[in-house]
């Protein structure tokens, strides 16, 4: 794929991801309205983290990272028939393993609900987790289907699939909640069943596209295949690293529950603001980069690899730096405008979530870098290096979490956890970048550094303009309009002013990233 094709493909993924994130934001607004930062909200988010752990491990993590390079290499050297034969064996093996895990998980959580003296918060969490845990089977098969389609450079269908989760949950809350009464426990259980339904829908929607590319849709009973063994050898270290990382995510949720029943929910809402730009841009680009890097690696094309890495980093810095600074400065205003709707999410919930968001925001740049560095290692079929660095990140993050929890005031402990995540990821991505520079020569690190300094200066001026716009618009609008409408208009004007300021400054400085992105999107 040429550079322009990479950006356009990332644009396709980003467009559907934007739709998914927009629907996800609407979903979170409705959840916040009904549940706020209550115990039920925290229990739902913690319970949903558990099947998501396996999704990231088997679906979007180690399995996909190992599968795509081997699948592409098999297609390149042996043809489509051999590649589909390998895919059938991997899908069958994955379905069997995950079904076993799902059955064991349901039994474990069922036992957990019957433990004498279990506290209310864990009882509710176990009940919701028992319902949602089989989601791991559907969502991991959906993610593996996505990996197959991405290998054919088909990104649209799989990028749309996550929208179904948000659509189904929104319909349940807006249509069915009013029909079942006001019991919040019943509503939380129904939401959990909606997650399971959405998993099945995400598998089903990708079936026509798979059929179009020749997928035989058959189970393979014989898994003894050198290509499958090659994939498993690649997957082993990556699975270990992903398992450690995702286990750390789960530990973070449990530590947050220990801080207070409100803390996991407050962290979740702040994380959603980070994942919005991260998913639209960085994750979309990372989705396209893995098969692209894999193709470069299969041809031993070091020059294309280095050019793609350098250009991708510059484009991410150009977009993510203003997003990070803007979220840092406008955190309370943005969260209040989005989630406060005279429901369970009140000013206190905004304040708690904003504290975490202000510490998460600088990490947006670092989290984005991972979407370039990690696929580059995976494409070179080196899964050990990201694992080794990942373990250090986990240990550092855990140590910092415990330190902040023990030393900070109660209602700042969760913000300390957010900051520890950023610090640990910064250390890890720095190490990965140094190692990558030794493996792939001639990456334009100076151009990336110059671009970052230029974007940072523009972003600081942008942030001042955005903050002033909100500061002076809100009182005036509050005197002439309903309070909520005034709040939304002030934030929209602040974001618009900031965006226009950044664009004008980038244009005035003749930023090459702006020109390259515009040229690629026009297809020239």
PyMOL commands that set and color helices and strands:
alter all, ss='L'
color gray80, all
select helices_A, chain A and resi 3-35+39-59+62-78+80-112+120-132+135-151+156-179+184-204+207-212+226-259+263-298+302-339+347-360+363-379+384-407+410-439+445-480+483-508+512-521
alter helices_A, ss='H'
color red, helices_A
deselect
rebuild
show_as cartoon
